[in-house]
Amino acid sequence: MRSATSSCCCGPATGFRSPAALAEATEGFSGSEIEEVVGSALYSAFSGSRTLDTEAVRLEVDRTRPLSVTMAERIDALRAWAAERAVSAN
């Protein structure tokens, strides 16, 4: 499954003509969340006897809440904790 979703994130299959268009539509999503969105869109399209298109992917994007949204408070708390207790990688 990994190669199927990875190979059709951008291009004619999804209607996203550039990685920038996909990135704009999925701001705040991790790479694995984008992969899952495309995989879910594939399953939804195939179960409805439709082809994978931009609308199918955008519908799944709208249905999905990334961890950066659902776990925002915990992520902020972890960052605050790390700011005082960990060495920055930068």
Contact map, one row per residue, 1 for C-alpha under 8 A:
111110000000000000000000000000000000001000000000000000000000000000000000000000000000000000
111111000000000000000000000000000000000000000000000000000000000000000000000000000000000000
111111100000000000000000000000000000000000000000000000000000000000000000000000000000000000
111111110000000000000000000000000000000000000000000000000000000000000000000000000000000000
111111111000000000000000000000000011011000000000000000000000000000000000000000000000000000
011111111000000000000000000000000010000000000000000000000000000000000000000000000000000000
001111111100000000000000000000000000000000000000000000000000000000000000000000000000000000
000111111110110000000000000000000000010000000000000000000000000000000000000000000000000000
000011111110110100100100000000000010010000000000000000000000000000000000000000000000000000
000000111111111111100100000000000000000000000000000000000000000000000000000000000000000000
000000011111111111000000000000000000000000000000000000000000000000000000000000000000000000
000000000111111110000000000000000000000000000000000000000000000000000000000000000000000000
000000011111111100000000000000000000000000000000000110000000000000000000000000000000000000
000000011111111100000000000000000000000000000000000111001000000000000000000000000000000000
000000000111111110000000000000000000000000000000000011000000000000000000000000000000000000
000000001111111111101100000000000000000000000000000001000000000000000000000000000000000000
000000000111001111101000000000000000000000000000000000000000000000000000000000000000000000
000000000110000111111100000000000000000000000000000000000000000000000000000000000000000000
000000001100000111111110000000000000000000000000000000000000000000000000000000000000000000
000000000000000001111111000000000000000000000000000000000000000000000000000000000000000000
000000000000000111111111100000000000000000000000000000000000000000000000000000000000000000
000000001100000101111111110000000000000000000000000000000000000000000000000000000000000000
000000000000000000111111111000000000000000000000000000000000000000000000000000000000000000
000000000000000000011111111000000000000000000000000000000000000000000000000000000000000000
000000000000000000001111111000000000000000000000000000000100100000000000000000000000000000
000000000000000000000111111110000100000000000000000000000000100000000000000000000000000000
000000000000000000000011111110000000000000000000000000000000000000000000000000000000000000
000000000000000000000000011111000000000000000000000000000000000001011000000000000000000000
000000000000000000000000011111101100000000000000000000000000000001110000000000000000000000
000000000000000000000000000111111100000000000000000000000000000001000000000000000000000000
000000000000000000000000000011111110000000000000000000000000000000000000000000000000000000
000000000000000000000000000001111111000000000000000000000000000000000000000000000000000000
000000000000000000000000000011111111100000000000000000000000000001000000000000000000000000
000000000000000000000000010011111111110000000000000000000000000000000000000000000000000000
000011001000000000000000000000111111111000000000000000000000000000000000000000000000000000
000010000000000000000000000000011111111100000000000000000000000000000000000000000000000000
000000000000000000000000000000001111111110000000000000001001100100000000000000000000000000
000010011000000000000000000000000111111111000000000000001001000000000000000000000000000000
100010000000000000000000000000000011111111100000000000000000000000000000000000000000000000
000000000000000000000000000000000001111111110000000000000001000000000000000000000000000000
000000000000000000000000000000000000111111111000000100011011000000000000000000000000000000
000000000000000000000000000000000000011111111100000100010000000000000000000000000000000000
000000000000000000000000000000000000001111111110000000000000000000000000000000000000000000
000000000000000000000000000000000000000111111111000000010000000000000000000000000000000000
000000000000000000000000000000000000000011111111111100010000000000000000000000000000000000
000000000000000000000000000000000000000001111111111100000000000000000000000000000000000000
000000000000000000000000000000000000000000111111110000000000000000000000000000000000000000
000000000000000000000000000000000000000000011111110000000000000000000000000000000000000000
000000000000000000000000000000000000000000001111111000000000000000000000000000000000000000
000000000000000000000000000000000000000000001111111100000000000000000000000000000000000000
000000000000000000000000000000000000000000001100111110000000000000000000000000000000000000
000000000000110000000000000000000000000011001100011111011000000000000000000000000000000000
000000000000111000000000000000000000000000000000001111111000000000000000000000000000000000
000000000000011100000000000000000000000000000000000111111100000000000000000000000000000000
000000000000000000000000000000000000000000000000000011111110000000000000000000000000000000
000000000000000000000000000000000000000011011000000111111111000000000000000000000000000000
000000000000010000000000000000000000110010000000000111111111100000000000000000000000000000
000000000000000000000000100000000000000000000000000001111111110000000000000000000000000000
000000000000000000000000000000000000000010000000000000111111111000000000000000000000000000
000000000000000000000000000000000000110110000000000000011111111100000000000000000000000000
000000000000000000000000110000000000100000000000000000001111111110000000000000000000000000
000000000000000000000000000000000000000000000000000000000111111110000000000000000000000000
000000000000000000000000000000000000000000000000000000000011111110000000000000000000000000
000000000000000000000000000000000000100000000000000000000001111111000000000000000000000000
000000000000000000000000000000000000000000000000000000000000111111101100000000000000000000
000000000000000000000000000111001000000000000000000000000000000111111100000000000000000000
000000000000000000000000000010000000000000000000000000000000000011111111000000000000000000
000000000000000000000000000110000000000000000000000000000000000001111111001000000000000000
000000000000000000000000000100000000000000000000000000000000000011111111000000000000000000
000000000000000000000000000000000000000000000000000000000000000011111111000000000000000000
000000000000000000000000000000000000000000000000000000000000000000111111111000000000000000
000000000000000000000000000000000000000000000000000000000000000000111111111100000000000000
000000000000000000000000000000000000000000000000000000000000000000000011111110000000000000
000000000000000000000000000000000000000000000000000000000000000000000011111111000000000000
000000000000000000000000000000000000000000000000000000000000000000010011111111100000000000
000000000000000000000000000000000000000000000000000000000000000000000001111111110000000000
000000000000000000000000000000000000000000000000000000000000000000000000111111111000000000
000000000000000000000000000000000000000000000000000000000000000000000000011111111100000000
000000000000000000000000000000000000000000000000000000000000000000000000001111111110000000
000000000000000000000000000000000000000000000000000000000000000000000000000111111111000000
000000000000000000000000000000000000000000000000000000000000000000000000000011111111100000
000000000000000000000000000000000000000000000000000000000000000000000000000001111111111000
000000000000000000000000000000000000000000000000000000000000000000000000000000111111111100
000000000000000000000000000000000000000000000000000000000000000000000000000000011111110000
000000000000000000000000000000000000000000000000000000000000000000000000000000001111111000
000000000000000000000000000000000000000000000000000000000000000000000000000000000111111100
000000000000000000000000000000000000000000000000000000000000000000000000000000000110111110
000000000000000000000000000000000000000000000000000000000000000000000000000000000010011111
000000000000000000000000000000000000000000000000000000000000000000000000000000000000001111
000000000000000000000000000000000000000000000000000000000000000000000000000000000000000111
